[in-house]
Amino acid sequence: MSGPRDLIQSVVVIVPARNEADRIGAVLDAVRRAAPAARIAVIDDGSEDDTGAVARAHGAQVLRHPFTLGYGAALQTGYHWALRQRFTRLVQLDADGQHDPASIPSLLAALDAGAQLVLGSRYLDPATTPRTSFARRMGSRFFAFVVSRWTGTRITDPTSGYQAMDRRVVERLALDDFPEDFPDSDVLIALAREGVRFAEVPVQMRERLGGVSMHRGGRIAYYAYKMALTLSLLPVRRSSPFRAGRELARAGAD
């Protein structure tokens, strides 16, 4: 019978980060406690502080962008690196301290039970649901409804960046159509259309310890516009013939 330690073999934890020097050390220490056998890679997205140096001091592999490319691009750097390193399972979480690394074994257990992509949901357990603004709650519920209808699976937290996935999903996300800014609802729907099996597990998301949210100010309106446009185009969207990611995925499998 396998235990939590068995579930974290061949696992990489990727942590996109920008200007998180004051917070990332504690995050990485918590990841190490939750997943002692996992390898940790921090994608330093053009930080102007000592994020990379702090991450190295806490035992992480650091993949640095020379300038800021965006959250989605940072994730893709982690996906490509994980494929080259031949990891079979990947966990992603944020560097700002919101995602509690203690939930990593639960996400991996859901993969072990047959899911291919596991979302950490802050809304499954009412006792740990964080307080947010009315506008944000309504927006989250709307996109949860849309994604649930499109995927045929009840999804309560489609914007959660706390996820675990198997190698097939990583290969798909390494392709060149992955969003550079807000990779969430549209990505989930595209994966569901390709037959990916989803699961959600309850996780606790803490108050932001610092940094700046992607979903803030005028970016909320941009997010709504971008998601509405992307989702409306999904039924007619065609695959690009230029897929560098497929070659990379095949190379990693050889």
C-alpha positions as CSV (number, residue, x, y, z in Angstrom):
1,M,0.0,0.0,0.0
2,S,1.5,3.3,-1.0
3,G,1.8,6.3,1.3
4,P,2.3,10.0,0.7
5,R,6.0,9.6,0.2
6,D,5.4,7.1,-2.6
7,L,3.1,9.6,-4.4
8,I,5.8,12.2,-4.8
9,Q,8.3,10.1,-6.8
10,S,9.2,11.5,-10.2
11,V,7.4,14.8,-9.4
12,V,8.6,18.3,-10.1
13,V,7.1,21.3,-8.4
14,I,7.3,24.5,-10.5
15,V,6.9,27.9,-8.9
16,P,6.6,31.0,-11.2
17,A,7.9,34.0,-9.4
18,R,8.6,37.7,-10.0
19,N,9.9,40.0,-7.2
20,E,9.1,37.5,-4.5
21,A,12.4,37.5,-2.6
22,D,10.7,38.3,0.8
23,R,8.2,35.4,0.5
24,I,9.7,32.6,-1.7
25,G,12.0,31.1,0.9
26,A,9.2,30.2,3.3
27,V,7.1,28.8,0.3
28,L,10.0,26.6,-0.8
29,D,10.6,25.3,2.7
30,A,6.9,24.4,3.0
31,V,7.1,22.6,-0.4
32,R,10.1,20.6,0.8
33,R,8.2,19.6,4.0
34,A,5.2,18.5,2.0
35,A,7.1,16.8,-0.9
36,P,10.6,15.8,0.3
37,A,11.3,13.7,-2.7
38,A,10.1,16.2,-5.3
39,R,12.4,18.4,-7.3
40,I,11.6,22.1,-7.2
41,A,12.1,24.6,-10.1
42,V,11.5,28.3,-9.7
43,I,10.9,30.3,-12.9
44,D,12.3,33.7,-12.1
45,D,10.3,35.9,-14.5
46,G,12.7,38.9,-14.8
47,S,12.7,39.8,-11.1
48,E,14.4,43.0,-10.0
49,D,15.1,41.7,-6.6
50,D,16.9,38.6,-5.2
51,T,14.2,36.1,-5.9
52,G,16.6,33.8,-7.8
53,A,19.3,33.9,-5.2
54,V,16.9,33.2,-2.4
55,A,15.4,30.3,-4.3
56,R,18.8,28.8,-4.9
57,A,19.7,29.2,-1.2
58,H,16.6,27.2,-0.4
59,G,17.5,24.3,-2.7
60,A,15.5,25.1,-5.9
61,Q,16.6,24.9,-9.5
62,V,16.2,28.4,-10.9
63,L,15.2,29.0,-14.5
64,R,15.5,32.8,-15.2
65,H,13.9,34.9,-17.8
66,P,16.2,37.9,-18.7
67,F,13.1,40.1,-18.7
68,T,9.5,39.8,-17.7
69,L,7.5,37.6,-20.1
70,G,4.3,37.0,-18.1
71,Y,2.8,34.4,-15.9
72,G,1.8,32.0,-18.7
73,A,5.2,32.2,-20.3
74,A,6.8,31.4,-16.9
75,L,4.6,28.3,-16.6
76,Q,5.6,27.2,-20.1
77,T,9.2,27.5,-19.3
78,G,8.6,25.2,-16.4
79,Y,6.6,22.7,-18.6
80,H,9.4,22.6,-21.2
81,W,12.0,22.0,-18.6
82,A,10.0,19.3,-16.9
83,L,9.6,17.5,-20.2
84,R,13.3,17.6,-20.9
85,Q,14.0,16.3,-17.4
86,R,11.5,13.4,-18.0
87,F,9.3,14.0,-14.9
88,T,6.1,12.1,-15.0
89,R,4.0,14.4,-12.8
90,L,4.1,18.1,-12.2
91,V,2.6,20.4,-9.5
92,Q,2.4,24.2,-10.0
93,L,1.8,26.8,-7.3
94,D,2.3,30.5,-6.8
95,A,5.3,32.1,-5.0
96,D,3.3,34.6,-3.0
97,G,2.3,32.3,-0.2
98,Q,-1.4,32.0,-1.1
99,H,-1.2,28.3,-2.0
100,D,-0.5,26.1,1.0
101,P,2.0,23.5,0.0
102,A,0.6,21.1,2.6
103,S,-2.1,20.2,0.0
104,I,0.5,18.8,-2.5
105,P,0.0,15.2,-1.4
106,S,-3.8,15.5,-1.9
107,L,-3.4,16.8,-5.4
108,L,-1.0,14.0,-6.3
109,A,-3.3,11.4,-4.7
110,A,-6.1,12.5,-7.1
111,L,-3.7,11.9,-10.0
112,D,-2.9,8.5,-8.5
113,A,-6.7,7.8,-8.5
114,G,-7.0,8.4,-12.2
115,A,-7.3,12.1,-12.9
116,Q,-4.9,13.7,-15.4
117,L,-5.4,17.3,-14.2
118,V,-6.2,18.2,-10.6
119,L,-7.3,21.7,-9.6
120,G,-6.9,22.9,-6.0
121,S,-10.2,24.6,-5.2
122,R,-10.7,27.2,-2.5
123,Y,-14.5,26.8,-2.8
124,L,-15.1,23.1,-2.2
125,D,-14.9,23.4,1.6
126,P,-17.1,26.3,2.8
127,A,-15.1,26.4,6.0
128,T,-12.0,27.5,4.2
129,T,-13.5,29.7,1.4
130,P,-11.8,33.1,1.5
131,R,-13.7,36.4,1.7
132,T,-13.5,38.3,-1.6
133,S,-15.3,41.2,-3.2
134,F,-18.8,40.8,-4.6
135,A,-17.6,41.5,-8.2
136,R,-14.9,38.8,-7.9
137,R,-17.3,36.3,-6.4
138,M,-19.8,36.8,-9.3
139,G,-17.0,36.6,-11.9
140,S,-15.7,33.4,-10.4
141,R,-19.1,31.8,-10.3
142,F,-19.8,32.8,-13.9
143,F,-16.6,31.3,-15.2
144,A,-17.1,28.2,-13.0
145,F,-20.6,27.8,-14.6
146,V,-19.2,28.2,-18.1
147,V,-16.3,25.8,-17.6
148,S,-18.5,23.2,-15.9
149,R,-21.0,23.3,-18.8
150,W,-18.3,23.0,-21.5
151,T,-16.3,20.3,-19.8
152,G,-19.2,18.3,-18.4
153,T,-17.4,18.2,-15.0
154,R,-18.3,20.3,-12.0
155,I,-15.5,22.9,-11.6
156,T,-15.8,25.3,-8.7
157,D,-12.5,27.2,-9.1
158,P,-11.4,27.5,-12.8
159,T,-9.0,30.3,-12.1
160,S,-7.0,28.3,-9.5
161,G,-3.3,28.2,-10.4
162,Y,-2.7,25.5,-7.8
163,Q,-2.7,22.4,-10.0
164,A,-1.2,18.9,-10.5
165,M,-1.0,17.2,-13.9
166,D,0.4,14.1,-15.6
167,R,2.9,14.1,-18.4
168,R,0.3,14.0,-21.2
169,V,-1.2,17.3,-19.9
170,V,2.2,18.9,-19.6
171,E,3.0,17.9,-23.2
172,R,-0.2,19.6,-24.3
173,L,0.4,22.8,-22.4
174,A,3.9,23.0,-23.8
175,L,2.5,23.8,-27.2
176,D,2.6,27.3,-28.7
177,D,-1.1,28.2,-28.2
178,F,-0.7,28.4,-24.4
179,P,-1.8,31.9,-23.2
180,E,0.9,34.2,-21.9
181,D,-1.3,36.1,-19.5
182,F,-4.4,34.3,-18.0
183,P,-4.1,30.5,-18.6
184,D,-7.2,29.2,-16.9
185,S,-10.8,28.8,-18.1
186,D,-10.0,28.6,-21.8
187,V,-7.2,26.2,-21.2
188,L,-9.4,23.9,-19.1
189,I,-12.1,23.8,-21.9
190,A,-9.5,23.1,-24.6
191,L,-8.1,20.2,-22.5
192,A,-11.6,18.8,-21.8
193,R,-12.3,18.8,-25.6
194,E,-9.2,16.6,-26.0
195,G,-10.5,14.1,-23.4
196,V,-8.4,15.1,-20.3
197,R,-9.9,13.8,-17.1
198,F,-10.3,16.4,-14.4
199,A,-10.6,16.4,-10.6
200,E,-10.8,19.0,-7.9
201,V,-9.6,18.7,-4.3
202,P,-10.2,21.2,-1.5
203,V,-7.2,23.4,-0.7
204,Q,-6.7,26.3,1.7
205,M,-5.6,29.5,0.1
206,R,-4.2,32.1,2.4
207,E,-4.3,35.8,2.3
208,R,-1.8,37.2,-0.1
209,L,1.5,37.9,1.8
210,G,2.7,40.5,-0.7
211,G,3.2,41.1,-4.4
212,V,0.4,42.1,-6.8
213,S,-2.5,40.0,-8.0
214,M,-2.9,39.4,-11.7
215,H,-6.7,40.0,-11.3
216,R,-6.7,43.6,-10.2
217,G,-7.9,47.0,-11.3
218,G,-8.4,47.4,-15.0
219,R,-7.0,43.9,-15.6
220,I,-10.3,42.5,-14.3
221,A,-12.1,44.1,-17.3
222,Y,-9.4,42.9,-19.7
223,Y,-9.6,39.4,-18.2
224,A,-13.4,39.3,-18.8
225,Y,-13.0,40.6,-22.4
226,K,-10.1,38.2,-23.2
227,M,-12.0,35.1,-21.8
228,A,-15.2,36.0,-23.6
229,L,-13.4,36.4,-26.9
230,T,-11.3,33.2,-26.5
231,L,-14.2,31.1,-25.4
232,S,-16.3,32.3,-28.3
233,L,-13.6,31.3,-30.8
234,L,-12.9,27.9,-29.3
235,P,-15.5,26.1,-31.5
236,V,-13.9,27.3,-34.7
237,R,-10.3,27.4,-33.6
238,R,-7.9,25.4,-35.7
239,S,-4.6,24.0,-34.6
240,S,-1.4,25.7,-35.8
241,P,0.8,23.6,-38.2
242,F,3.8,25.0,-36.3
243,R,4.1,23.0,-33.1
244,A,7.5,23.3,-31.6
245,G,6.1,21.8,-28.5
246,R,5.3,18.5,-30.2
247,E,8.9,18.0,-31.3
248,L,10.0,18.9,-27.7
249,A,7.6,16.4,-26.2
250,R,8.7,13.7,-28.6
251,A,12.3,14.4,-27.8
252,G,11.7,14.1,-24.1
253,A,10.0,10.7,-24.7
254,D,12.9,9.3,-26.7
